[in-house]
Each structure stands twice: as structure tokens, then as C-alpha cells.
Amino acid sequence: MAGPLSGYRIIDCTQMISGPMATMMLADQGAEVIKVESPRGGDLTRALGGAARGLAPIFATTNRNKKSVAVNLKDPRGVELIGQLVTGADVFVQNLRPGKAEDMGLSEQRLRALKPDLIYVSINGFGESGPYSHKRAYDPVIQALSGLASIQADGETGRPRMFRLIVPDKVTALTAAQAITAALLERERSLKGQHVRLSMLDAVIAFMWPEGMARYTFIGPDIKASKPRDTRDLIFETRDGFITVGAVSDREWQGLIRALSKPEWLDDDRFKSPAGRVKHADARLELTASVLVGNTSDYWIRRLEAEQVPCAPILSREEIIEDPQVAANALIEESEHPSAGRMRQTRPAARFERTPSTNRLQAPLLGEHTDEVLSGLGMTPTDLTKLRQAGVIG
């Protein structure tokens, strides 16, 4: 059974994470994604580890369900091949720095002349104009400029800290995938293409705004911008590990009190309302921590769950793989990559009742589908041999 985006073709001229992860999600949902790579090394993530298997893990999981075509875009003949592919495509995606696509001959204007209803997607670091527009953008740079590093600052020293995940790249990917799907839906109604522009900086600031910038949301003389509180996080040490527990509503707070056998906290005026518990969060969390450290994680999880208080153990990455809920969700799949061997990865997260998303194809070897895809343009084996000898394709 085909996925919900079956029948759509996407020409993917992106590399690294934000673009490839976005097109991976569309490929998971059935779109045919043709990944265009340089014959000399391909996507940079191919080289990020994985030497023992010949395939980097990050590449393998962000480029599944795609076909790889190795084309030299520095050669006008290579650019011409992409133009021919675009005539049969629905979406073209690039994450080059502003102006670079135009310099290469892959501008929206040129490709739209070949395919008037094309969805043309530009992903970049900072936007197409402004003082940062031509800077190189990697995840830590966006974390720094978006405020993410500031939000993660050490509570005692104030030193900013980075997330240990490439959050900006992934947030941009999620935003891009949704925007591309929305553009395709609109095209079904209007029969017209459009240019979708997205910067990593915009995606991340929009993502963090609701709570990260809450004190800057309302404007007026009655609004006072106070210094953010350095409240401790919701990780608590137990006798044999760590857990998280949170109580927001009155019912959850009362359940927490019962689970921790601290009825005297009910009479504490500081904690009698949700607002009071927020205001006095430091004191509340310190009290909670002083109790939880006295017994094991399993002991507290059982007591907290009995009172329906949100809680969980802090799992290691190894433990995630064996977690019973993850297993019940059938989230992690094992498969055999034809060159890299046995591997595991997640299935597509969203489940469609009638048109399921699947891991149909393993991440491709560099240029693995060059002949197959270009033959679809009417090229003969002789044509392909000449292009390969000229260095136009790999």
C-alpha cells in the first residue's frame, strides 16, 4: 500500500541535516525523492563516521527511502540534467547560501520556466537578506543566535550551554516538511506553484517562542521584564539513579504529597495554588529532591504512578532500545543494509491508517541510481558512458 505522498517527485539538492531530514520525512510518506550529490564525495554527512561500515549512521537515517544521483553541478551539462529532472518533478529543494543557486543556474526563475507549477524550496541559515545572510550556518551558530544556548545557561555560573542534539537542524527539517506538504495541498487547489523560503534562525526562534520568550510576548507599560529565574530542572536523584516528576494541577500536587508521605506540605501557604508553586519553585523542588533521594527509582515510580503523578525514570540510550513502551509502539526496526550490514532505526513516527509510511529503501550508495534515473530521461547506455567519461555524472 502506497504512502500518502505517493506519486509526488522531489528533486533534493540539499546536504547535511535540515534539508535531507525534511525530504526523508516526505520520502517516508511515499514521495519519490531523488537526491542529487556531487560525484566527489557526495553529501558531507557520508564522511561523518561509519568508516567501519562504509556508511555514516547519520547519513543512513536521514537519507533512507531516496535514490542517489551523482551529478557534477559545476558543469553546465550537469545543471542541464537537473533541469530535465525538474520537468517531471513536483518539488525542488536546495539549502545553498543565498545567491548560490542562481550562480549555479538553478534559480527559481529558470526552473519555473521548465515547470510552471513547481514548488521551489529554499532553506538557508539566516534569511535571504540582512547582515548574516551570507554567513555559513551550522547548528551551534543558530543555537547561539536564537537564544537556545542562553536558555540552557548554567544556573550557578550563567555560562551558556549548547544542546547536545542538533535541535536547530531538526526543527528546521520538521518545519520544512510541513511547509512543503502545505504548498503541495495549496497547489492542488490553485494549480499554481510557489516559492517556499525558510531560514533555520526563523524556524528555531518561532519554535522556542511560546515559553522561551513568554516574558517578552506582551507589550505595554504594565509589563515588567524581570530577570529569568534560575530554577533547577526536573531531574531528581534517587538512591540508585535519577527520575523526573512534575505536578502542575492541584490534583497532581496532592498526589505527589501522598506519594512522598508529606501531608504537612498541604498546609504550606507557598504551595496552595499553581501560581504559588511556580513562584516558589526553588523551595518546592528542593523539598521534593530531599525526599526522593531516600529511596530507589523503582520504589518512587510505583508510588507516583499509583497516584497518577507524571513521572519517568531517566533512561540511558541503551535502555531506550529495550524500553517496554518503545517496544509496544514497534518504533525501532532492524534491517539489513546491503553494504553496511545489520542496522536499527526508527520507523516513521506518524501512522497513517490507509496509506502507511514505511522504510522502503535503505540509504543509497553515492550515485547508486544515476543510471536508473537518467535512463528515465531517455538516455542510452552510450549517452551515460560519455557523460561519465566527461566527469558530468558519477
C-alpha positions as CSV (number, residue, x, y, z in Angstrom):
1,M,0.0,0.0,0.0
2,A,1.5,3.4,-1.1
3,G,2.1,6.2,1.4
4,P,0.1,9.4,1.4
5,L,2.6,11.3,-0.8
6,S,2.9,8.5,-3.3
7,G,3.0,10.0,-6.9
8,Y,4.9,13.1,-6.0
9,R,8.5,13.5,-7.1
10,I,11.0,15.7,-5.3
11,I,14.5,16.7,-6.5
12,D,16.6,17.1,-3.4
13,C,19.7,19.2,-3.8
14,T,20.3,19.5,-0.1
15,Q,23.0,18.2,2.2
16,M,23.9,17.9,5.9
17,I,20.8,17.6,8.1
18,S,18.0,20.2,7.7
19,G,17.2,19.6,4.1
20,P,17.9,15.9,3.9
21,M,15.8,15.2,7.1
22,A,12.9,17.2,5.7
23,T,12.9,15.2,2.4
24,M,13.4,12.0,4.3
25,M,10.1,12.5,6.1
26,L,8.4,13.1,2.7
27,A,10.1,10.1,1.3
28,D,8.9,8.0,4.3
29,Q,5.4,9.1,3.4
30,G,5.7,7.8,-0.2
31,A,7.2,10.6,-2.2
32,E,9.9,9.7,-4.7
33,V,12.9,11.6,-3.6
34,I,15.9,11.9,-6.0
35,K,18.9,13.0,-4.0
36,V,21.4,14.9,-6.1
37,E,25.0,14.6,-4.9
38,S,28.5,15.6,-6.1
39,P,30.3,12.7,-7.7
40,R,33.3,13.7,-5.5
41,G,32.3,12.5,-2.0
42,G,28.6,13.3,-2.1
43,D,26.7,14.7,0.9
44,L,29.2,15.8,3.6
45,T,27.4,13.6,6.2
46,R,28.6,10.5,4.3
47,A,32.0,11.2,5.9
48,L,30.8,11.8,9.5
49,G,31.9,8.5,11.0
50,G,30.9,5.0,9.9
51,A,34.2,4.1,8.3
52,A,33.9,0.5,9.6
53,R,30.6,0.1,7.8
54,G,31.3,2.3,4.8
55,L,28.2,4.4,5.7
56,A,27.8,7.0,8.4
57,P,24.8,6.4,10.7
58,I,23.6,10.0,10.4
59,F,23.5,9.7,6.7
60,A,21.9,6.3,6.8
61,T,18.9,7.5,8.8
62,T,18.3,10.9,7.2
63,N,18.5,9.6,3.6
64,R,16.5,6.4,3.6
65,N,13.8,5.9,1.0
66,K,15.8,8.0,-1.5
67,K,17.6,7.4,-4.8
68,S,21.0,8.9,-5.2
69,V,22.1,10.5,-8.5
70,A,25.7,11.7,-8.7
71,V,25.8,14.8,-10.9
72,N,28.5,17.5,-11.2
73,L,26.6,20.8,-10.8
74,K,29.8,22.8,-11.6
75,D,29.4,21.6,-15.2
76,P,26.6,23.2,-17.3
77,R,25.8,19.8,-18.6
78,G,25.1,18.6,-15.1
79,V,22.9,21.6,-14.4
80,E,21.0,20.8,-17.7
81,L,20.4,17.3,-16.4
82,I,18.8,18.6,-13.2
83,G,16.6,20.9,-15.4
84,Q,15.4,17.8,-17.3
85,L,14.6,16.0,-14.0
86,V,12.7,19.1,-12.8
87,T,10.3,18.9,-15.7
88,G,8.9,15.7,-14.3
89,A,9.0,16.8,-10.7
90,D,6.7,18.5,-8.2
91,V,9.2,19.9,-5.7
92,F,12.8,21.2,-5.9
93,V,14.6,21.7,-2.6
94,Q,18.0,23.4,-2.1
95,N,19.8,24.6,1.1
96,L,22.6,26.6,-0.5
97,R,23.6,30.0,0.8
98,P,21.5,32.9,-0.8
99,G,22.6,33.6,-4.3
100,K,24.5,30.3,-4.8
101,A,21.6,28.5,-6.6
102,E,21.3,31.5,-9.0
103,D,25.1,31.4,-9.7
104,M,24.8,27.7,-10.5
105,G,21.9,28.1,-12.9
106,L,19.3,26.6,-10.5
107,S,17.3,29.7,-9.8
108,E,13.6,29.6,-9.2
109,Q,13.1,31.6,-12.4
110,R,15.0,29.2,-14.6
111,L,13.4,26.1,-13.1
112,R,9.9,27.5,-13.1
113,A,10.3,28.2,-16.8
114,L,10.8,24.5,-17.2
115,K,8.0,23.5,-14.8
116,P,5.5,26.4,-14.1
117,D,3.7,24.7,-11.2
118,L,6.9,23.7,-9.4
119,I,7.2,24.1,-5.6
120,Y,10.6,25.7,-5.2
121,V,12.0,25.5,-1.7
122,S,15.0,27.5,-0.3
123,I,16.4,26.6,3.1
124,N,19.2,28.7,4.5
125,G,20.7,29.7,7.8
126,F,19.6,33.3,8.4
127,G,17.4,34.5,5.6
128,E,18.0,35.9,2.1
129,S,18.9,39.4,3.1
130,G,20.3,41.1,6.2
131,P,23.7,41.3,7.8
132,Y,24.0,37.5,8.4
133,S,22.6,36.2,5.2
134,H,25.9,35.1,3.6
135,K,27.4,33.6,6.8
136,R,27.9,29.9,7.0
137,A,25.4,28.3,9.3
138,Y,25.9,25.3,11.4
139,D,23.7,24.1,14.3
140,P,25.8,25.7,17.1
141,V,25.7,29.1,15.3
142,I,21.9,29.0,15.3
143,Q,21.8,27.8,18.9
144,A,23.9,30.9,19.8
145,L,21.9,33.5,17.8
146,S,18.4,32.1,18.6
147,G,18.7,32.1,22.4
148,L,18.8,28.4,22.8
149,A,22.3,28.5,24.3
150,S,21.2,31.3,26.7
151,I,18.2,29.4,27.9
152,Q,20.4,26.4,28.7
153,A,22.8,28.5,30.8
154,D,24.2,27.1,33.9
155,G,22.1,28.2,36.9
156,E,25.1,29.0,39.1
157,T,27.7,30.4,36.7
158,G,25.4,31.8,34.0
159,R,27.6,30.2,31.3
160,P,25.6,29.5,28.2
161,R,25.4,25.8,27.1
162,M,24.6,24.1,23.9
163,F,22.0,21.3,23.4
164,R,23.8,18.1,22.8
165,L,21.4,17.4,19.9
166,I,21.3,19.3,16.7
167,V,18.0,20.9,17.6
168,P,18.0,23.8,15.0
169,D,18.7,21.4,12.1
170,K,15.9,19.1,13.1
171,V,13.4,21.9,13.9
172,T,14.1,23.4,10.5
173,A,13.6,20.0,8.9
174,L,10.2,19.5,10.6
175,T,9.1,23.0,9.6
176,A,10.2,22.5,6.0
177,A,8.5,19.1,5.6
178,Q,5.2,20.6,6.9
179,A,5.6,23.7,4.7
180,I,6.3,21.6,1.6
181,T,3.2,19.4,2.2
182,A,1.1,22.6,2.7
183,A,2.4,24.0,-0.6
184,L,1.5,20.8,-2.4
185,L,-2.0,20.9,-0.9
186,E,-2.5,24.5,-2.0
187,R,-1.3,23.6,-5.5
188,E,-4.0,21.0,-5.7
189,R,-6.5,23.9,-5.3
190,S,-4.9,26.7,-7.3
191,L,-2.9,24.6,-9.8
192,K,0.0,27.0,-9.2
193,G,3.5,26.6,-7.8
194,Q,5.2,28.9,-5.3
195,H,8.5,29.6,-3.6
196,V,8.8,28.4,0.0
197,R,11.5,30.2,1.9
198,L,12.7,29.1,5.3
199,S,15.7,30.0,7.4
200,M,17.0,28.0,10.3
201,L,17.0,31.1,12.5
202,D,13.4,31.8,11.9
203,A,12.3,28.2,12.4
204,V,14.1,28.0,15.8
205,I,13.0,31.3,17.2
206,A,9.4,30.6,16.3
207,F,9.8,27.1,17.9
208,M,11.2,28.4,21.2
209,W,8.9,31.5,21.5
210,P,5.8,30.2,23.4
211,E,7.6,29.5,26.7
212,G,11.2,30.6,25.9
213,M,10.1,34.2,25.2
214,A,7.0,34.3,27.3
215,R,8.1,37.3,29.3
216,Y,8.7,39.3,26.1
217,T,5.3,38.4,24.5
218,F,3.0,41.1,25.9
219,I,3.9,44.7,25.3
220,G,2.9,47.7,27.4
221,P,3.7,49.9,30.3
222,D,2.2,47.4,32.7
223,I,4.6,44.7,31.6
224,K,7.9,44.4,33.5
225,A,10.7,42.3,32.1
226,S,12.2,40.7,35.1
227,K,15.4,38.6,35.2
228,P,14.6,35.0,34.4
229,R,14.7,32.7,37.4
230,D,17.5,30.1,37.6
231,T,15.1,27.4,38.7
232,R,16.5,23.9,38.9
233,D,15.4,21.3,36.4
234,L,13.0,18.4,37.0
235,I,15.7,15.7,37.3
236,F,15.8,14.2,40.8
237,E,18.4,11.8,42.2
238,T,17.3,8.7,43.9
239,R,19.2,6.1,45.8
240,D,20.1,4.2,42.7
241,G,19.6,6.6,39.8
242,F,17.6,9.5,38.5
243,I,13.9,10.2,37.8
244,T,11.8,13.1,36.6
245,V,8.5,14.0,38.2
246,G,6.2,17.0,37.7
247,A,3.0,18.2,39.4
248,V,1.1,21.1,37.8
249,S,-2.5,20.8,38.8
250,D,-3.8,20.7,42.3
251,R,-4.8,17.1,41.9
252,E,-1.3,16.2,40.8
253,W,0.3,18.2,43.7
254,Q,-1.9,16.4,46.2
255,G,-1.0,13.0,44.6
256,L,2.7,13.9,44.9
257,I,2.2,14.8,48.6
258,R,0.6,11.4,49.2
259,A,3.3,9.5,47.3
260,L,6.0,11.2,49.2
261,S,4.1,10.9,52.6
262,K,4.5,14.7,53.3
263,P,1.0,15.8,54.3
264,E,2.4,18.9,56.0
265,W,3.1,20.4,52.6
266,L,-0.7,20.8,52.2
267,D,-0.7,23.5,54.9
268,D,2.3,25.4,53.4
269,D,0.8,28.7,52.1
270,R,3.5,28.9,49.4
271,F,2.2,25.8,47.6
272,K,-1.6,26.1,47.9
273,S,-2.1,27.3,44.3
274,P,-0.4,26.6,40.9
275,A,0.8,30.2,40.8
276,G,2.3,29.9,44.3
277,R,4.1,26.7,43.3
278,V,5.6,28.4,40.3
279,K,6.6,31.4,42.4
280,H,8.3,29.3,45.0
281,A,9.5,26.6,42.6
282,D,13.1,26.6,44.0
283,A,11.8,25.8,47.5
284,R,9.3,23.2,46.3
285,L,11.8,21.4,44.1
286,E,14.4,21.3,46.9
287,L,11.9,19.8,49.3
288,T,10.9,17.2,46.7
289,A,14.6,16.3,46.0
290,S,15.3,15.9,49.7
291,V,12.7,13.2,49.9
292,L,13.3,11.3,46.6
293,V,17.0,10.8,47.3
294,G,16.0,8.5,50.2
295,N,14.7,5.5,48.1
296,T,15.1,3.7,44.8
297,S,13.8,4.8,41.4
298,D,11.5,1.8,41.1
299,Y,10.1,2.5,44.5
300,W,9.2,6.1,43.7
301,I,7.9,5.3,40.2
302,R,5.5,2.8,41.6
303,R,4.2,5.2,44.3
304,L,3.9,8.1,41.9
305,E,2.2,6.1,39.2
306,A,-0.3,4.8,41.8
307,E,-1.2,8.5,42.5
308,Q,-1.3,9.3,38.7
309,V,1.5,11.8,39.1
310,P,3.5,12.3,35.8
311,C,6.9,10.7,36.2
312,A,9.5,8.5,34.5
313,P,13.0,7.1,35.0
314,I,15.8,8.8,33.2
315,L,16.8,6.3,30.6
316,S,20.2,5.8,29.0
317,R,20.3,5.5,25.3
318,E,20.9,1.7,25.6
319,E,17.8,1.4,27.8
320,I,15.6,3.3,25.3
321,I,16.1,0.4,22.9
322,E,14.7,-2.1,25.4
323,D,12.0,0.1,26.9
324,P,8.7,-1.8,27.0
325,Q,6.7,1.2,25.7
326,V,9.1,1.7,22.8
327,A,8.7,-2.0,22.1
328,A,4.9,-1.8,22.3
329,N,4.9,1.0,19.8
330,A,7.1,-1.1,17.5
331,L,9.1,2.1,17.0
332,I,12.6,0.6,16.4
333,E,13.1,-1.5,13.3
334,E,16.0,-3.7,12.4
335,S,17.1,-4.3,8.8
336,E,20.0,-5.4,6.7
337,H,21.7,-2.7,4.7
338,P,23.2,-4.2,1.5
339,S,26.6,-2.7,2.1
340,A,26.7,-1.6,5.8
341,G,25.1,-4.7,7.3
342,R,22.7,-5.1,10.2
343,M,21.3,-1.8,11.5
344,R,18.4,-0.4,13.5
345,Q,16.5,2.8,13.1
346,T,13.0,4.2,13.9
347,R,10.0,3.7,11.7
348,P,8.3,6.9,10.5
349,A,6.7,8.4,13.7
350,A,3.3,9.2,12.2
351,R,1.0,6.3,11.4
352,F,-1.5,6.6,8.6
353,E,-4.4,4.2,8.7
354,R,-4.9,3.7,4.9
355,T,-1.6,4.9,3.4
356,P,1.1,3.7,5.8
357,S,4.6,5.3,5.8
358,T,7.3,2.7,5.5
359,N,11.1,2.3,5.3
360,R,11.1,1.1,1.7
361,L,14.6,1.8,0.7
362,Q,17.9,1.8,2.6
363,A,20.1,4.9,2.3
364,P,21.7,4.8,-1.1
365,L,25.3,4.5,-2.0
366,L,26.7,7.5,-3.8
367,G,25.3,7.6,-7.3
368,E,23.6,4.2,-6.9
369,H,20.6,5.2,-9.0
370,T,22.3,7.6,-11.5
371,D,21.8,5.3,-14.5
372,E,18.3,4.3,-13.5
373,V,17.1,7.9,-13.1
374,L,18.8,9.3,-16.1
375,S,17.6,6.4,-18.3
376,G,14.1,7.6,-17.4
377,L,15.0,10.8,-19.3
378,G,15.6,8.7,-22.5
379,M,19.4,8.5,-22.2
380,T,21.0,5.4,-23.7
381,P,23.9,3.5,-22.1
382,T,26.2,5.2,-24.7
383,D,25.0,8.6,-23.5
384,L,25.6,7.7,-19.9
385,T,29.1,6.4,-20.7
386,K,30.0,9.6,-22.4
387,L,28.7,11.8,-19.5
388,R,30.6,9.6,-17.0
389,Q,33.8,9.9,-19.0
390,A,33.4,13.6,-19.2
391,G,33.0,13.8,-15.4
392,V,29.4,15.1,-15.6
393,I,28.0,12.2,-13.7
394,G,29.4,9.6,-11.3
